[in-house]
Amino acid sequence: MKYTLRTCCFLALMLLLSTKNSIAQNLDIHFNGFGFMDNREYRAFEERSHTYSGARAELDLGVNLDSVNHFRFGVNGIHEFGANPFFLKADPVIYYSFTGKKGWLFDIGSFPRQDLLTDYPIALLNDTLLYYRPNVQGLLTSYQSPWGKETIWIDWVSRQTATDREQFIFGAAGKYLPNPYGPFFLSHYFMLLHDAGAAILLPNDYIRDNGGGQVRVGLDFSHKTFLDSLTIEAGGMLSLERVRGLDGFQIPKGFVAEININHKHFGLKDNFYAGQGHHITYGDAFYEKKMYNRLDLIYTPFIYGQVKGSFILSLHQSPGNLGDSQQAFRLTYDIGRKNLVRFKD
């Protein structure tokens, strides 16, 4: 008998409810998503010079066994404006989440990457992943305290079959605060894609490893001036590229710097890079250049509860291409988790 995804989720939910009534505390629902119009005019990369537009919505039901153990089932679907069928793709959301009271988080399954990995530099994980690959399929654990946060994760991209490649990404990211009340911080980001062949090997096919990392030192003056936020940071970047059996690791290196300023409805973000060119499969292509600067000018005309709409003008400068630009509008919304049913003990 062939089961659809909807049937499997329904059966799993009913099984939990029927066997865990004596334990489960409540059943809740969560709804969030975003709309985007993202026009890119790149002479440096004409193949990437086009418009992304659409809307994505995520809906899930949560069975909360207690305050720290949760099972969640749902779907995350994307519609590209003007496309047929309506949903380009619907990604299942099905995972277990442990939210410990002492700063621990553990997720395993297919769960949203939003707010978990979206602070990565786009040099390592580009900004279209949230449009077209919103879920992590694997596991993630993090620990947070007044002195910082550390996250370790693995995301399975493709399972090996006779024709499909075996691909997964693993990484770690963290931020350390020597003084929780001081401005100084140290941050790091790392990710590596393991790309192996299909079960039936093709001639001249090799295992590839591709990724990179950044280490930064910075100062955070948020809420210590008239500005809502002000951070300045700088550090080093390297990438790791290897084709097993043909060469060893190639390790290009460079310098990165970033400044973030926000005040009320306005924001400014500037990223600068100088060094050797990098080729990171899931990173932003501009970092293939030996020098690059990206300036984001942000205007958020309305914020209403959990709804936020922003216009972003991005100016990209690289050698020989000083006029590349990107104009985007993004609307995000999140109603939070709402209780549907509370069970009696």
ZADO-1210 file (C-alpha; in nm, 4 decimals, padded with zeros to 6 digits):
<atoms>
<atom x="00.0000" y="00.0000" z="00.0000" code="MET" pos="1"/>
<atom x="00.1415" y="00.3399" z="-00.0946" code="LYS" pos="2"/>
<atom x="00.1126" y="00.6160" z="00.1654" code="TYR" pos="3"/>
<atom x="00.1200" y="00.9865" z="00.0884" code="THR" pos="4"/>
<atom x="00.3169" y="01.2275" z="00.3047" code="LEU" pos="5"/>
<atom x="-00.0092" y="01.3709" z="00.4392" code="ARG" pos="6"/>
<atom x="-00.1316" y="01.0239" z="00.5398" code="THR" pos="7"/>
<atom x="00.1968" y="00.9377" z="00.7120" code="CYS" pos="8"/>
<atom x="00.1958" y="01.2624" z="00.9131" code="CYS" pos="9"/>
<atom x="-00.1681" y="01.2090" z="01.0123" code="PHE" pos="10"/>
<atom x="-00.1054" y="00.8497" z="01.1250" code="LEU" pos="11"/>
<atom x="00.2022" y="00.9509" z="01.3222" code="ALA" pos="12"/>
<atom x="00.0097" y="01.2286" z="01.4953" code="LEU" pos="13"/>
<atom x="-00.2826" y="00.9998" z="01.5825" code="MET" pos="14"/>
<atom x="-00.0434" y="00.7374" z="01.7182" code="LEU" pos="15"/>
<atom x="00.1213" y="00.9927" z="01.9447" code="LEU" pos="16"/>
<atom x="-00.2114" y="01.1228" z="02.0699" code="LEU" pos="17"/>
<atom x="-00.3501" y="00.7746" z="02.1371" code="SER" pos="18"/>
<atom x="-00.0438" y="00.6412" z="02.3207" code="THR" pos="19"/>
<atom x="00.0774" y="00.9518" z="02.5013" code="LYS" pos="20"/>
<atom x="-00.2424" y="01.0979" z="02.6414" code="ASN" pos="21"/>
<atom x="-00.1168" y="01.0348" z="02.9929" code="SER" pos="22"/>
<atom x="00.2039" y="01.2256" z="02.9206" code="ILE" pos="23"/>
<atom x="00.1299" y="01.4921" z="02.6582" code="ALA" pos="24"/>
<atom x="00.0622" y="01.8379" z="02.7996" code="GLN" pos="25"/>
<atom x="-00.0754" y="02.0150" z="02.4938" code="ASN" pos="26"/>
<atom x="-00.1151" y="02.0272" z="02.1170" code="LEU" pos="27"/>
<atom x="-00.0144" y="02.3523" z="01.9467" code="ASP" pos="28"/>
<atom x="00.0064" y="02.5045" z="01.5985" code="ILE" pos="29"/>
<atom x="00.2667" y="02.7288" z="01.4371" code="HIS" pos="30"/>
<atom x="00.2409" y="02.9371" z="01.1189" code="PHE" pos="31"/>
<atom x="00.5069" y="03.1568" z="00.9612" code="ASN" pos="32"/>
<atom x="00.6502" y="03.2515" z="00.6240" code="GLY" pos="33"/>
<atom x="00.7706" y="03.5289" z="00.4000" code="PHE" pos="34"/>
<atom x="00.7259" y="03.6875" z="00.0594" code="GLY" pos="35"/>
<atom x="01.0140" y="03.8093" z="-00.1530" code="PHE" pos="36"/>
<atom x="01.0920" y="04.0081" z="-00.4662" code="MET" pos="37"/>
<atom x="01.4663" y="03.9991" z="-00.5332" code="ASP" pos="38"/>
<atom x="01.5952" y="04.1529" z="-00.8570" code="ASN" pos="39"/>
<atom x="01.9676" y="04.1029" z="-00.9286" code="ARG" pos="40"/>
<atom x="02.1545" y="04.2944" z="-01.1961" code="GLU" pos="41"/>
<atom x="02.5053" y="04.1502" z="-01.2099" code="TYR" pos="42"/>
<atom x="02.7498" y="04.2093" z="-01.4917" code="ARG" pos="43"/>
<atom x="03.0124" y="04.0175" z="-01.2950" code="ALA" pos="44"/>
<atom x="02.7927" y="03.7036" z="-01.3012" code="PHE" pos="45"/>
<atom x="02.5398" y="03.7328" z="-01.5825" code="GLU" pos="46"/>
<atom x="02.4157" y="03.3769" z="-01.5261" code="GLU" pos="47"/>
<atom x="02.2969" y="03.4868" z="-01.1803" code="ARG" pos="48"/>
<atom x="02.1461" y="03.8122" z="-01.3044" code="SER" pos="49"/>
<atom x="01.7743" y="03.7468" z="-01.2788" code="HIS" pos="50"/>
<atom x="01.4768" y="03.7960" z="-01.0474" code="THR" pos="51"/>
<atom x="01.3654" y="03.5690" z="-00.7642" code="TYR" pos="52"/>
<atom x="01.0056" y="03.6206" z="-00.6547" code="SER" pos="53"/>
<atom x="00.7579" y="03.4205" z="-00.4566" code="GLY" pos="54"/>
<atom x="00.6095" y="03.3400" z="-00.1196" code="ALA" pos="55"/>
<atom x="00.6819" y="03.0655" z="00.1278" code="ARG" pos="56"/>
<atom x="00.4630" y="02.9446" z="00.4152" code="ALA" pos="57"/>
<atom x="00.5264" y="02.6934" z="00.6923" code="GLU" pos="58"/>
<atom x="00.2550" y="02.5308" z="00.9036" code="LEU" pos="59"/>
<atom x="00.3124" y="02.2640" z="01.1660" code="ASP" pos="60"/>
<atom x="00.1387" y="02.0938" z="01.4567" code="LEU" pos="61"/>
<atom x="00.3333" y="02.0280" z="01.7749" code="GLY" pos="62"/>
<atom x="00.2783" y="01.7559" z="02.0334" code="VAL" pos="63"/>
<atom x="00.4428" y="01.8717" z="02.3555" code="ASN" pos="64"/>
<atom x="00.5073" y="01.5819" z="02.5908" code="LEU" pos="65"/>
<atom x="00.6316" y="01.8219" z="02.8569" code="ASP" pos="66"/>
<atom x="00.8163" y="02.1553" z="02.8686" code="SER" pos="67"/>
<atom x="01.1294" y="02.0191" z="02.6966" code="VAL" pos="68"/>
<atom x="01.0233" y="01.7316" z="02.4650" code="ASN" pos="69"/>
<atom x="00.8352" y="01.8130" z="02.1441" code="HIS" pos="70"/>
<atom x="00.7303" y="01.6369" z="01.8218" code="PHE" pos="71"/>
<atom x="00.6356" y="01.8551" z="01.5235" code="ARG" pos="72"/>
<atom x="00.4712" y="01.7670" z="01.1902" code="PHE" pos="73"/>
<atom x="00.3874" y="01.9962" z="00.8997" code="GLY" pos="74"/>
<atom x="00.4860" y="02.1321" z="00.5609" code="VAL" pos="75"/>
<atom x="00.6866" y="02.4225" z="00.4181" code="ASN" pos="76"/>
<atom x="00.5739" y="02.5188" z="00.0679" code="GLY" pos="77"/>
<atom x="00.6946" y="02.7727" z="-00.1887" code="ILE" pos="78"/>
<atom x="00.5009" y="02.9429" z="-00.4678" code="HIS" pos="79"/>
<atom x="00.6927" y="03.1355" z="-00.7324" code="GLU" pos="80"/>
<atom x="00.4840" y="03.4219" z="-00.8692" code="PHE" pos="81"/>
<atom x="00.3350" y="03.3377" z="-01.2079" code="GLY" pos="82"/>
<atom x="00.4281" y="02.9682" z="-01.1904" code="ALA" pos="83"/>
<atom x="00.2174" y="02.6558" z="-01.2376" code="ASN" pos="84"/>
<atom x="00.1436" y="02.4358" z="-01.0514" code="PRO" pos="85"/>
<atom x="00.0848" y="02.6711" z="-00.7600" code="PHE" pos="86"/>
<atom x="00.3368" y="02.5095" z="-00.5266" code="PHE" pos="87"/>
<atom x="00.6771" y="02.4702" z="-00.6864" code="LEU" pos="88"/>
<atom x="00.7778" y="02.2422" z="-00.4000" code="LYS" pos="89"/>
<atom x="00.6425" y="02.1409" z="-00.0599" code="ALA" pos="90"/>
<atom x="00.9060" y="02.0327" z="00.1926" code="ASP" pos="91"/>
<atom x="00.7891" y="01.8139" z="00.4809" code="PRO" pos="92"/>
<atom x="00.8474" y="01.9392" z="00.8349" code="VAL" pos="93"/>
<atom x="00.8806" y="01.6450" z="01.0737" code="ILE" pos="94"/>
<atom x="01.1176" y="01.6474" z="01.3683" code="TYR" pos="95"/>
<atom x="01.1812" y="01.5972" z="01.7363" code="TYR" pos="96"/>
<atom x="01.2978" y="01.8971" z="01.9384" code="SER" pos="97"/>
<atom x="01.4499" y="01.9068" z="02.2852" code="PHE" pos="98"/>
<atom x="01.4544" y="02.2540" z="02.4437" code="THR" pos="99"/>
<atom x="01.6443" y="02.2205" z="02.7691" code="GLY" pos="100"/>
<atom x="01.6071" y="02.4724" z="03.0469" code="LYS" pos="101"/>
<atom x="01.9848" y="02.5112" z="03.0826" code="LYS" pos="102"/>
<atom x="02.0427" y="02.6551" z="02.7347" code="GLY" pos="103"/>
<atom x="02.0446" y="02.3311" z="02.5336" code="TRP" pos="104"/>
<atom x="01.8629" y="02.2774" z="02.2040" code="LEU" pos="105"/>
<atom x="01.8564" y="01.9541" z="02.0040" code="PHE" pos="106"/>
<atom x="01.6618" y="01.9043" z="01.6781" code="ASP" pos="107"/>
<atom x="01.6579" y="01.5910" z="01.4614" code="ILE" pos="108"/>
<atom x="01.4531" y="01.5385" z="01.1456" code="GLY" pos="109"/>
<atom x="01.3489" y="01.7895" z="00.8808" code="SER" pos="110"/>
<atom x="01.3253" y="02.1275" z="01.0559" code="PHE" pos="111"/>
<atom x="01.3328" y="02.4981" z="00.9505" code="PRO" pos="112"/>
<atom x="01.6766" y="02.6621" z="00.9227" code="ARG" pos="113"/>
<atom x="01.5299" y="03.0054" z="01.0032" code="GLN" pos="114"/>
<atom x="01.6857" y="03.1499" z="01.3220" code="ASP" pos="115"/>
<atom x="01.9169" y="02.8476" z="01.3530" code="LEU" pos="116"/>
<atom x="02.1652" y="02.8918" z="01.0645" code="LEU" pos="117"/>
<atom x="02.0563" y="03.2186" z="00.9035" code="THR" pos="118"/>
<atom x="02.3286" y="03.4203" z="01.0769" code="ASP" pos="119"/>
<atom x="02.6024" y="03.2527" z="00.8689" code="TYR" pos="120"/>
<atom x="02.8025" y="03.4862" z="00.6412" code="PRO" pos="121"/>
<atom x="02.6723" y="03.4615" z="00.2836" code="ILE" pos="122"/>
<atom x="03.0289" y="03.3894" z="00.1747" code="ALA" pos="123"/>
<atom x="02.9706" y="03.0402" z="00.3216" code="LEU" pos="124"/>
<atom x="02.5928" y="02.9903" z="00.2913" code="LEU" pos="125"/>
<atom x="02.4228" y="03.2108" z="00.0340" code="ASN" pos="126"/>
<atom x="02.0974" y="03.3972" z="00.0931" code="ASP" pos="127"/>
<atom x="01.8887" y="03.2002" z="-00.1592" code="THR" pos="128"/>
<atom x="01.8971" y="02.8887" z="00.0613" code="LEU" pos="129"/>
<atom x="01.6135" y="03.0366" z="00.2653" code="LEU" pos="130"/>
<atom x="01.4106" y="03.0715" z="-00.0565" code="TYR" pos="131"/>
<atom x="01.4688" y="02.7257" z="-00.2033" code="TYR" pos="132"/>
<atom x="01.6061" y="02.5045" z="00.0739" code="ARG" pos="133"/>
<atom x="01.4348" y="02.6254" z="00.3926" code="PRO" pos="134"/>
<atom x="01.4799" y="02.3062" z="00.5940" code="ASN" pos="135"/>
<atom x="01.7768" y="02.1311" z="00.7458" code="VAL" pos="136"/>
<atom x="01.7467" y="01.7538" z="00.7000" code="GLN" pos="137"/>
<atom x="01.9593" y="01.6019" z="00.9705" code="GLY" pos="138"/>
<atom x="02.0362" y="01.7191" z="01.3192" code="LEU" pos="139"/>
<atom x="02.1466" y="02.0286" z="01.5078" code="LEU" pos="140"/>
<atom x="02.2493" y="02.0896" z="01.8650" code="THR" pos="141"/>
<atom x="02.3344" y="02.4174" z="02.0354" code="SER" pos="142"/>
<atom x="02.4202" y="02.5461" z="02.3789" code="TYR" pos="143"/>
<atom x="02.3724" y="02.9058" z="02.4910" code="GLN" pos="144"/>
<atom x="02.4822" y="03.0841" z="02.8072" code="SER" pos="145"/>
<atom x="02.5578" y="03.4440" z="02.9098" code="PRO" pos="146"/>
<atom x="02.9113" y="03.3847" z="02.7787" code="TRP" pos="147"/>
<atom x="02.8084" y="03.2879" z="02.4271" code="GLY" pos="148"/>
<atom x="02.6614" y="03.0214" z="02.2052" code="LYS" pos="149"/>
<atom x="02.7884" y="02.7204" z="02.0083" code="GLU" pos="150"/>
<atom x="02.6004" y="02.5291" z="01.7345" code="THR" pos="151"/>
<atom x="02.6969" y="02.2024" z="01.5616" code="ILE" pos="152"/>
<atom x="02.4913" y="02.0648" z="01.2725" code="TRP" pos="153"/>
<atom x="02.4710" y="01.8259" z="00.9778" code="ILE" pos="154"/>
<atom x="02.2393" y="01.8680" z="00.6775" code="ASP" pos="155"/>
<atom x="02.1841" y="01.5747" z="00.4404" code="TRP" pos="156"/>
<atom x="02.1504" y="01.7145" z="00.0860" code="VAL" pos="157"/>
<atom x="02.1262" y="01.3958" z="-00.1212" code="SER" pos="158"/>
<atom x="02.1057" y="01.0276" z="-00.0299" code="ARG" pos="159"/>
<atom x="02.3141" y="00.7929" z="-00.2433" code="GLN" pos="160"/>
<atom x="02.1274" y="00.5766" z="-00.4962" code="THR" pos="161"/>
<atom x="02.2312" y="00.4146" z="-00.8223" code="ALA" pos="162"/>
<atom x="02.2094" y="00.7553" z="-00.9924" code="THR" pos="163"/>
<atom x="02.2016" y="01.0154" z="-00.7102" code="ASP" pos="164"/>
<atom x="02.5154" y="01.1409" z="-00.5408" code="ARG" pos="165"/>
<atom x="02.5806" y="01.1207" z="-00.1683" code="GLU" pos="166"/>
<atom x="02.6012" y="01.4776" z="-00.0379" code="GLN" pos="167"/>
<atom x="02.5884" y="01.6237" z="00.3094" code="PHE" pos="168"/>
<atom x="02.7038" y="01.9447" z="00.4777" code="ILE" pos="169"/>
<atom x="02.8302" y="01.9657" z="00.8317" code="PHE" pos="170"/>
<atom x="02.9392" y="02.2693" z="01.0250" code="GLY" pos="171"/>
<atom x="02.9860" y="02.4590" z="01.3488" code="ALA" pos="172"/>
<atom x="02.9321" y="02.8207" z="01.4454" code="ALA" pos="173"/>
<atom x="02.9651" y="03.0107" z="01.7683" code="GLY" pos="174"/>
<atom x="03.0087" y="03.3368" z="01.9488" code="LYS" pos="175"/>
<atom x="03.2153" y="03.3860" z="02.2654" code="TYR" pos="176"/>
<atom x="03.1752" y="03.6774" z="02.5089" code="LEU" pos="177"/>
<atom x="03.4643" y="03.7073" z="02.7564" code="PRO" pos="178"/>
<atom x="03.2552" y="03.9603" z="02.9492" code="ASN" pos="179"/>
<atom x="02.8766" y="03.9229" z="02.9045" code="PRO" pos="180"/>
<atom x="02.8363" y="04.2932" z="02.9794" code="TYR" pos="181"/>
<atom x="03.1245" y="04.4160" z="02.7641" code="GLY" pos="182"/>
<atom x="03.1345" y="04.4985" z="02.3930" code="PRO" pos="183"/>
<atom x="03.4090" y="04.2538" z="02.2847" code="PHE" pos="184"/>
<atom x="03.3221" y="03.9223" z="02.1177" code="PHE" pos="185"/>
<atom x="03.4866" y="03.6453" z="01.9162" code="LEU" pos="186"/>
<atom x="03.2884" y="03.4530" z="01.6534" code="SER" pos="187"/>
<atom x="03.3558" y="03.1649" z="01.4171" code="HIS" pos="188"/>
<atom x="03.1743" y="02.9926" z="01.1297" code="TYR" pos="189"/>
<atom x="03.2630" y="02.6694" z="00.9507" code="PHE" pos="190"/>
<atom x="03.0940" y="02.4412" z="00.6962" code="MET" pos="191"/>
<atom x="03.2088" y="02.1609" z="00.4636" code="LEU" pos="192"/>
<atom x="03.0228" y="01.9851" z="00.1809" code="LEU" pos="193"/>
<atom x="03.1079" y="01.6189" z="00.1281" code="HIS" pos="194"/>
<atom x="03.0191" y="01.5261" z="-00.2305" code="ASP" pos="195"/>
<atom x="03.0599" y="01.1567" z="-00.3189" code="ALA" pos="196"/>
<atom x="02.9513" y="00.9693" z="-00.6284" code="GLY" pos="197"/>
<atom x="02.6449" y="00.7583" z="-00.6971" code="ALA" pos="198"/>
<atom x="02.6430" y="00.3873" z="-00.6137" code="ALA" pos="199"/>
<atom x="02.7133" y="00.3119" z="-00.9817" code="ILE" pos="200"/>
<atom x="03.0345" y="00.5024" z="-01.0380" code="LEU" pos="201"/>
<atom x="03.0882" y="00.7031" z="-01.3532" code="LEU" pos="202"/>
<atom x="03.4278" y="00.7259" z="-01.5255" code="PRO" pos="203"/>
<atom x="03.6477" y="01.0081" z="-01.3987" code="ASN" pos="204"/>
<atom x="03.4149" y="01.0773" z="-01.1071" code="ASP" pos="205"/>
<atom x="03.5773" y="01.1707" z="-00.7768" code="TYR" pos="206"/>
<atom x="03.4870" y="01.2490" z="-00.4183" code="ILE" pos="207"/>
<atom x="03.4966" y="01.6226" z="-00.3557" code="ARG" pos="208"/>
<atom x="03.5206" y="01.8227" z="-00.0339" code="ASP" pos="209"/>
<atom x="03.4278" y="02.1887" z="-00.0468" code="ASN" pos="210"/>
<atom x="03.3702" y="02.4449" z="00.2248" code="GLY" pos="211"/>
<atom x="03.5170" y="02.7254" z="00.4267" code="GLY" pos="212"/>
<atom x="03.5357" y="02.9128" z="00.7515" code="GLY" pos="213"/>
<atom x="03.5688" y="03.2532" z="00.9109" code="GLN" pos="214"/>
<atom x="03.7031" y="03.3716" z="01.2462" code="VAL" pos="215"/>
<atom x="03.6175" y="03.7260" z="01.3563" code="ARG" pos="216"/>
<atom x="03.6752" y="03.9602" z="01.6478" code="VAL" pos="217"/>
<atom x="03.4269" y="04.2370" z="01.7044" code="GLY" pos="218"/>
<atom x="03.2714" y="04.5067" z="01.9198" code="LEU" pos="219"/>
<atom x="02.9000" y="04.5316" z="01.9924" code="ASP" pos="220"/>
<atom x="02.7785" y="04.8758" z="02.1000" code="PHE" pos="221"/>
<atom x="02.4075" y="04.7968" z="02.0590" code="SER" pos="222"/>
<atom x="02.1890" y="05.0066" z="02.2907" code="HIS" pos="223"/>
<atom x="02.4994" y="05.1869" z="02.4190" code="LYS" pos="224"/>
<atom x="02.4582" y="05.4799" z="02.1794" code="THR" pos="225"/>
<atom x="02.1531" y="05.6541" z="02.0348" code="PHE" pos="226"/>
<atom x="02.1497" y="05.3750" z="01.7724" code="LEU" pos="227"/>
<atom x="01.9412" y="05.0613" z="01.8185" code="ASP" pos="228"/>
<atom x="02.2405" y="04.8478" z="01.7163" code="SER" pos="229"/>
<atom x="02.6028" y="04.9027" z="01.6169" code="LEU" pos="230"/>
<atom x="02.8520" y="04.6207" z="01.5590" code="THR" pos="231"/>
<atom x="03.1972" y="04.6264" z="01.4024" code="ILE" pos="232"/>
<atom x="03.3948" y="04.3102" z="01.3293" code="GLU" pos="233"/>
<atom x="03.6898" y="04.1890" z="01.1247" code="ALA" pos="234"/>
<atom x="03.8860" y="03.8693" z="01.0775" code="GLY" pos="235"/>
<atom x="04.0102" y="03.6033" z="00.8406" code="GLY" pos="236"/>
<atom x="03.8481" y="03.3697" z="00.5900" code="MET" pos="237"/>
<atom x="03.9695" y="03.0506" z="00.4251" code="LEU" pos="238"/>
<atom x="03.8135" y="02.7917" z="00.1991" code="SER" pos="239"/>
<atom x="03.8856" y="02.4205" z="00.1594" code="LEU" pos="240"/>
<atom x="03.8667" y="02.2650" z="-00.1870" code="GLU" pos="241"/>
<atom x="03.9803" y="01.9126" z="-00.2704" code="ARG" pos="242"/>
<atom x="03.9208" y="01.6496" z="-00.5394" code="VAL" pos="243"/>
<atom x="04.0295" y="01.3238" z="-00.3798" code="ARG" pos="244"/>
<atom x="04.2720" y="01.1274" z="-00.5918" code="GLY" pos="245"/>
<atom x="04.3720" y="01.4306" z="-00.7973" code="LEU" pos="246"/>
<atom x="04.5002" y="01.6888" z="-00.5505" code="ASP" pos="247"/>
<atom x="04.5256" y="01.7863" z="-00.1863" code="GLY" pos="248"/>
<atom x="04.3363" y="02.0653" z="-00.0156" code="PHE" pos="249"/>
<atom x="04.3569" y="02.4049" z="-00.1844" code="GLN" pos="250"/>
<atom x="04.3274" y="02.6677" z="00.0913" code="ILE" pos="251"/>
<atom x="04.2712" y="03.0236" z="-00.0393" code="PRO" pos="252"/>
<atom x="04.2752" y="03.2889" z="00.2346" code="LYS" pos="253"/>
<atom x="04.1608" y="03.6468" z="00.2807" code="GLY" pos="254"/>
<atom x="04.0462" y="03.9286" z="00.5098" code="PHE" pos="255"/>
<atom x="03.6845" y="04.0111" z="00.5965" code="VAL" pos="256"/>
<atom x="03.5300" y="04.3105" z="00.7715" code="ALA" pos="257"/>
<atom x="03.1698" y="04.4013" z="00.8507" code="GLU" pos="258"/>
<atom x="02.9785" y="04.6907" z="01.0040" code="ILE" pos="259"/>
<atom x="02.6105" y="04.6852" z="01.1033" code="ASN" pos="260"/>
<atom x="02.4101" y="04.9952" z="01.1962" code="ILE" pos="261"/>
<atom x="02.0370" y="05.0103" z="01.2730" code="ASN" pos="262"/>
<atom x="01.8211" y="05.2945" z="01.4001" code="HIS" pos="263"/>
<atom x="01.4411" y="05.2769" z="01.4051" code="LYS" pos="264"/>
<atom x="01.3293" y="05.2037" z="01.0466" code="HIS" pos="265"/>
<atom x="01.6712" y="05.2366" z="00.8818" code="PHE" pos="266"/>
<atom x="01.9716" y="05.0097" z="00.8568" code="GLY" pos="267"/>
<atom x="02.3104" y="04.9899" z="00.6917" code="LEU" pos="268"/>
<atom x="02.5328" y="04.6860" z="00.6495" code="LYS" pos="269"/>
<atom x="02.8701" y="04.6820" z="00.4759" code="ASP" pos="270"/>
<atom x="03.0812" y="04.3719" z="00.4012" code="ASN" pos="271"/>
<atom x="03.4374" y="04.3970" z="00.2659" code="PHE" pos="272"/>
<atom x="03.6658" y="04.1187" z="00.1413" code="TYR" pos="273"/>
<atom x="04.0261" y="04.1198" z="00.0147" code="ALA" pos="274"/>
<atom x="04.2465" y="03.8199" z="-00.0589" code="GLY" pos="275"/>
<atom x="04.2527" y="03.5127" z="-00.2782" code="GLN" pos="276"/>
<atom x="03.9415" y="03.4022" z="-00.4665" code="GLY" pos="277"/>
<atom x="03.7211" y="03.1262" z="-00.3224" code="HIS" pos="278"/>
<atom x="03.4924" y="02.8744" z="-00.4869" code="HIS" pos="279"/>
<atom x="03.2418" y="02.7592" z="-00.2233" code="ILE" pos="280"/>
<atom x="02.9543" y="02.5600" z="-00.3723" code="THR" pos="281"/>
<atom x="02.6890" y="02.6967" z="-00.1344" code="TYR" pos="282"/>
<atom x="02.8537" y="03.0371" z="-00.0881" code="GLY" pos="283"/>
<atom x="02.8029" y="03.3684" z="-00.2668" code="ASP" pos="284"/>
<atom x="02.9816" y="03.3751" z="-00.6040" code="ALA" pos="285"/>
<atom x="03.1193" y="03.7277" z="-00.5495" code="PHE" pos="286"/>
<atom x="03.3791" y="03.5806" z="-00.3149" code="TYR" pos="287"/>
<atom x="03.5476" y="03.4267" z="-00.6177" code="GLU" pos="288"/>
<atom x="03.6828" y="03.7798" z="-00.6669" code="LYS" pos="289"/>
<atom x="04.0077" y="03.8933" z="-00.5031" code="LYS" pos="290"/>
<atom x="03.8387" y="04.2091" z="-00.3762" code="MET" pos="291"/>
<atom x="03.4722" y="04.2689" z="-00.3108" code="TYR" pos="292"/>
<atom x="03.2484" y="04.5106" z="-00.1204" code="ASN" pos="293"/>
<atom x="02.8751" y="04.4826" z="-00.0590" code="ARG" pos="294"/>
<atom x="02.6750" y="04.7731" z="00.0852" code="LEU" pos="295"/>
<atom x="02.3163" y="04.7057" z="00.1967" code="ASP" pos="296"/>
<atom x="02.0833" y="05.0022" z="00.2560" code="LEU" pos="297"/>
<atom x="01.7718" y="04.8891" z="00.4410" code="ILE" pos="298"/>
<atom x="01.4419" y="05.0667" z="00.4977" code="TYR" pos="299"/>
<atom x="01.1695" y="04.8969" z="00.7019" code="THR" pos="300"/>
<atom x="00.8539" y="05.1060" z="00.6512" code="PRO" pos="301"/>
<atom x="00.6272" y="04.8968" z="00.8698" code="PHE" pos="302"/>
<atom x="00.6559" y="04.6670" z="01.1671" code="ILE" pos="303"/>
<atom x="00.3291" y="04.5386" z="01.3068" code="TYR" pos="304"/>
<atom x="00.3508" y="04.2719" z="01.5734" code="GLY" pos="305"/>
<atom x="00.5206" y="03.9742" z="01.4113" code="GLN" pos="306"/>
<atom x="00.4912" y="04.1204" z="01.0597" code="VAL" pos="307"/>
<atom x="00.7904" y="04.3042" z="00.9135" code="LYS" pos="308"/>
<atom x="00.8449" y="04.4455" z="00.5657" code="GLY" pos="309"/>
<atom x="01.1815" y="04.5738" z="00.4385" code="SER" pos="310"/>
<atom x="01.3223" y="04.7254" z="00.1208" code="PHE" pos="311"/>
<atom x="01.6916" y="04.6454" z="00.0626" code="ILE" pos="312"/>
<atom x="01.9178" y="04.8088" z="-00.1936" code="LEU" pos="313"/>
<atom x="02.2462" y="04.6182" z="-00.2285" code="SER" pos="314"/>
<atom x="02.5407" y="04.7715" z="-00.4109" code="LEU" pos="315"/>
<atom x="02.8116" y="04.5253" z="-00.5212" code="HIS" pos="316"/>
<atom x="03.1599" y="04.6476" z="-00.6135" code="GLN" pos="317"/>
<atom x="03.4249" y="04.4138" z="-00.7541" code="SER" pos="318"/>
<atom x="03.7227" y="04.4749" z="-00.9904" code="PRO" pos="319"/>
<atom x="03.5884" y="04.5869" z="-01.3284" code="GLY" pos="320"/>
<atom x="03.2269" y="04.5823" z="-01.2071" code="ASN" pos="321"/>
<atom x="03.1415" y="04.8739" z="-00.9801" code="LEU" pos="322"/>
<atom x="02.7761" y="04.9125" z="-01.0808" code="GLY" pos="323"/>
<atom x="02.6255" y="04.5733" z="-00.9936" code="ASP" pos="324"/>
<atom x="02.3153" y="04.6058" z="-00.7775" code="SER" pos="325"/>
<atom x="02.0301" y="04.4173" z="-00.6184" code="GLN" pos="326"/>
<atom x="01.6859" y="04.5484" z="-00.5227" code="GLN" pos="327"/>
<atom x="01.4748" y="04.3407" z="-00.2880" code="ALA" pos="328"/>
<atom x="01.1597" y="04.3559" z="-00.0802" code="PHE" pos="329"/>
<atom x="01.1002" y="04.0964" z="00.1891" code="ARG" pos="330"/>
<atom x="00.7940" y="04.0517" z="00.4072" code="LEU" pos="331"/>
<atom x="00.8220" y="03.8166" z="00.7048" code="THR" pos="332"/>
<atom x="00.5484" y="03.7033" z="00.9426" code="TYR" pos="333"/>
<atom x="00.5300" y="03.4657" z="01.2362" code="ASP" pos="334"/>
<atom x="00.2273" y="03.4144" z="01.4592" code="ILE" pos="335"/>
<atom x="00.4310" y="03.2105" z="01.7079" code="GLY" pos="336"/>
<atom x="00.3140" y="02.8849" z="01.8642" code="ARG" pos="337"/>
<atom x="-00.0521" y="02.8852" z="01.9701" code="LYS" pos="338"/>
<atom x="-00.2121" y="02.6221" z="02.1966" code="ASN" pos="339"/>
<atom x="-00.4963" y="02.4210" z="02.0427" code="LEU" pos="340"/>
<atom x="-00.5661" y="02.1568" z="02.3065" code="VAL" pos="341"/>
<atom x="-00.4402" y="02.1215" z="02.6618" code="ARG" pos="342"/>
<atom x="-00.4537" y="01.7703" z="02.8046" code="PHE" pos="343"/>
<atom x="-00.5401" y="01.6876" z="03.1614" code="LYS" pos="344"/>
<atom x="-00.2923" y="01.4957" z="03.3749" code="ASP" pos="345"/>
</atoms>
